[in-house]
Amino acid sequence: MRGQLRGGGVPEQVVDDAVLILSELLSNACRHGRPLGDALAGDGDVRAAWRVDPSGRLTVEVTDGGGPTRPVPATPSVTAHGGRGLNIITALADDWGVRDDARGEMTVWVVVRDHQDDRPDVPDRRGDFATRVTSPQVTAIPELDFGGAVDEHA
């Protein structure tokens, strides 16, 4: 994907966003969707596609065999190990949605935001995410000795 988009003259920041979006979509399809076709488990397939339309807008799509739930952005706890993918996609996209077909397949599509496009009607949501901060340095406290806290016989 990266090579094709670069070769097509897509701006580097848009390519980076598209690769991240594709990764999130594929992860969600593998985790929540069924494989394409009649396979119920195992080495089932998903389908990924991307295209740049005549106006230069990039769309990324991933299709799976559907699943028991619909994709919706979650509100994970701070310590959760997952649940942020669609929020990341929302921040990087102009638009996204879900398309179902008669065979039960589900396609999640994303129109990747062109960051060179300064349209005031499309907010840049990159700042919506928490910023990593460095914790204050803690100096050693001689009264605390954790050496005895470890069971030597374990």
C-alpha positions in Angstrom: 0.0 0.0 0.0 2.7 2.4 1.0 4.7 1.9 -2.2 1.6 2.2 -4.4 0.4 5.4 -2.8 3.9 7.0 -2.8 4.2 6.0 -6.5 0.9 7.7 -7.1 2.1 11.0 -5.6 0.0 10.8 -2.4 1.5 13.1 0.3 3.6 11.3 2.8 1.5 12.3 5.8 -1.6 10.9 4.1 0.3 7.7 3.3 1.3 7.3 6.9 -2.3 7.9 8.1 -3.6 5.4 5.5 -1.2 2.7 6.5 -2.2 3.1 10.2 -5.9 3.1 9.2 -5.4 -0.1 7.2 -3.7 -1.7 10.1 -6.6 -0.8 12.5 -9.2 -2.0 10.0 -7.4 -5.3 9.5 -7.0 -5.8 13.2 -10.7 -5.2 13.8 -11.7 -7.6 11.0 -9.5 -10.4 12.3 -10.7 -9.8 15.9 -14.4 -9.1 15.4 -15.4 -10.3 12.0 -15.9 -13.7 10.4 -13.8 -14.8 7.4 -15.1 -14.3 3.9 -17.0 -17.2 2.3 -18.2 -20.2 4.2 -15.3 -20.8 6.6 -16.3 -20.4 10.2 -12.8 -20.3 11.6 -9.1 -20.9 10.8 -7.4 -19.3 7.8 -10.3 -17.3 6.7 -9.8 -14.3 4.4 -10.5 -10.7 4.6 -10.2 -8.2 1.7 -8.4 -4.9 1.7 -8.6 -2.3 -1.0 -7.7 1.3 -1.5 -8.2 3.8 -4.3 -7.7 7.5 -5.1 -10.7 9.0 -6.8 -10.4 11.6 -9.6 -10.6 14.4 -7.1 -7.6 13.0 -5.2 -9.5 11.6 -2.2 -8.1 8.4 -0.8 -10.5 5.7 0.4 -9.4 2.6 2.3 -11.7 -0.4 2.7 -11.6 -3.7 4.6 -14.2 -6.4 4.0 -14.9 -9.4 6.2 -17.6 -12.0 6.5 -19.6 -9.9 9.0 -19.9 -10.4 12.7 -22.2 -10.3 15.7 -21.6 -6.6 16.3 -21.4 -3.3 14.4 -18.3 -1.2 14.5 -18.7 1.7 16.9 -16.1 3.8 18.6 -15.5 2.7 22.2 -14.7 4.6 25.3 -12.0 2.4 26.9 -10.5 2.9 30.3 -7.1 4.4 30.6 -5.6 1.0 31.4 -7.5 -0.9 28.7 -5.3 -2.8 26.2 -7.6 -2.1 23.2 -10.7 -0.3 22.1 -9.1 2.8 20.6 -8.9 1.9 16.9 -12.0 3.5 15.6 -11.3 6.6 17.7 -7.9 6.8 16.0 -9.6 6.3 12.6 -12.1 9.0 13.3 -9.2 11.4 14.1 -7.4 10.7 10.9 -10.4 10.5 8.6 -12.7 12.9 6.7 -15.4 10.2 7.0 -15.9 6.5 7.6 -18.8 4.1 7.7 -20.0 0.5 7.2 -21.5 -1.1 4.2 -23.3 -4.5 4.3 -24.1 -6.7 1.3 -26.6 -9.4 0.6 -24.1 -12.2 1.3 -23.5 -11.0 4.9 -20.2 -9.4 4.1 -19.4 -6.2 5.9 -17.0 -3.5 4.5 -15.7 -0.7 6.7 -14.6 2.2 4.5 -12.5 5.3 5.5 -11.9 8.5 3.5 -8.5 9.5 4.6 -8.1 13.2 5.6 -5.8 15.1 3.2 -3.9 17.3 5.6 -2.9 19.7 2.8 -6.6 20.5 2.4 -7.3 23.4 4.8 -11.1 23.0 4.8 -12.6 24.8 7.8 -15.6 22.5 7.8 -13.4 19.4 8.5 -11.9 19.7 11.9 -8.4 18.2 12.5 -8.9 15.9 15.5 -5.3 14.9 15.9 -5.1 16.9 19.1 -8.0 15.0 20.7 -5.6 12.3 22.0 -3.8 12.5 25.3 -0.2 13.7 25.2 2.5 11.6 26.8 4.1 13.5 29.7 7.2 12.5 31.6 6.6 11.6 35.2 8.5 13.5 37.9 11.7 11.9 38.9 11.6 10.2 42.3 14.8 10.2 44.3 15.8 7.1 46.2 14.2 6.7 49.7 16.7 4.8 51.9 13.9 3.7 54.3 12.3 1.7 51.5 14.1 -1.6 50.9 12.3 -3.9 48.5 15.0 -6.6 48.7 13.1 -8.6 51.3 9.8 -8.4 49.3 11.0 -11.0 46.8 10.6 -14.6 47.9 13.9 -16.2 47.2 12.4 -19.7 47.2 9.9 -19.1 44.4 
